[in-house]
Amino acid sequence: MKVNLPTPLIEYTGGIRDVTGEGATLDALLRDLDRQYPGIRFRMIDEQDKVRAHIKLFVNGELERSLKAPLTDRDKIVIVAALSGG
């Protein structure tokens, strides 16, 4: 399925913003992305397997909070990272 990444994560993909991945759930998809782009999952998911506070995951335009959410090959995933700083 297609995954659109925010700017802070494209350093893992060599500058590619739109990537593809596989998985029956959101968690499986993120693990597949980590297999392809080592370290990317840790930037989104913490040590307790929770989505980090500054990351939002959208499936077909709808905010998804559960990593157990089922996915299909036709789904479009958009990952958004909040910007912070001063």
Steps between C-alpha positions, in 0.01 A plus 500: 500500500604860455645693792564875502774602745560835669824690444663391831480133391627520143858499622445124545378452142770693321268797447206302363169627639263240348593140574319166494465237768309187590310385804162377616501755784646844557761347730600245236531777243727707727714192567528443125607861451760451774629192320541708184620815676668402828425729793192668354252320727672618818446861391123429494449235771639513855644224718150409627373448143296822513483760227720792602310817599628702205399239240154461344412206276223538243344210309299613198471847651381383842711535815590153630619456856524120517800316364272196476285671234455269200631611162448396138724543197278784378543715813685832487701582812611852587736555792510849647762629743431808708771762491631652819774727609549867559 
